[in-house]
């Protein structure tokens, strides 16, 4: 009890200290971004990359190589989950025995599932124009499949098709990078015209890469969820 | 000023949920607590003009990871033992 109250008092002191230090030193909502390297991104980002969303411009164009690494990390994580869970008490050909979802959930999932897929696709297709991008869109798509799993006990994704899709879009990302290397001499360099900022077909290679990332992340997260749902207790 | 107070209230709520999820013995409630933390963090990101991060946090932190934890709890045990 004494330990607990000491911990709570410490947390309260830390909260007060951190919050008021931040509130004093960093005025909330002030514009502190017009110094240093961020200056360059803000004033030249749209001309350099053609993307209206500067976050996407940085994530996919300026530091596209890091994004390739991020996607690889996610791929390794999904592979690890699959490797650990694949042979763990998977019933051979047996259906999952579970209580059926209620009528409201089943009907709602039938209406909402295509809309959620469409919304996820919208997020990653418009990644260079509006907030969001491949990772967020992919997560929304995985949520749609999770909804399908929750509402329908017989629902089952086709693992081979998902893995094939994931491989193809993963290779698309790498191929776009290699094409940049061949055409301009730099890996993942933007070799397509920038177009006019604000249009759907602009920003060079960013839409291609973000669509690839979106589908890849969606397939991977769905694979992780499927692996976890299929394991017996 | 109003914004600062609102943010302070959100951060306080976040801390309450965080402490609750650490302290509770029912892991399902703990998962709901972490989900609430993620949701409030995502609101804070939006207030701080980072909608990209807010979307990622809401979709992954509050959506997928909660589902993963709930599935894991369903396959194992719900209550923490001392």
HADDOCK unambig.tbl for C-alpha pairs under 7 A between the chains (distance, minus, plus):
assign (segid A and resid 131 and name CA) (segid B and resid 51 and name CA) 5.93 0.50 0.50
assign (segid A and resid 131 and name CA) (segid B and resid 52 and name CA) 5.00 0.50 0.50
assign (segid A and resid 132 and name CA) (segid B and resid 52 and name CA) 4.87 0.50 0.50
assign (segid A and resid 132 and name CA) (segid B and resid 55 and name CA) 6.54 0.50 0.50
assign (segid A and resid 136 and name CA) (segid B and resid 55 and name CA) 6.22 0.50 0.50
assign (segid A and resid 136 and name CA) (segid B and resid 56 and name CA) 4.96 0.50 0.50
assign (segid A and resid 136 and name CA) (segid B and resid 59 and name CA) 6.54 0.50 0.50
assign (segid A and resid 139 and name CA) (segid B and resid 59 and name CA) 5.83 0.50 0.50
assign (segid A and resid 139 and name CA) (segid B and resid 60 and name CA) 6.12 0.50 0.50
assign (segid A and resid 140 and name CA) (segid B and resid 59 and name CA) 6.16 0.50 0.50
assign (segid A and resid 143 and name CA) (segid B and resid 63 and name CA) 6.99 0.50 0.50
assign (segid A and resid 143 and name CA) (segid B and resid 64 and name CA) 6.51 0.50 0.50
assign (segid A and resid 225 and name CA) (segid B and resid 68 and name CA) 6.75 0.50 0.50
assign (segid A and resid 228 and name CA) (segid B and resid 71 and name CA) 6.86 0.50 0.50
assign (segid A and resid 229 and name CA) (segid B and resid 71 and name CA) 6.72 0.50 0.50
assign (segid A and resid 233 and name CA) (segid B and resid 75 and name CA) 4.58 0.50 0.50
assign (segid A and resid 233 and name CA) (segid B and resid 76 and name CA) 6.54 0.50 0.50
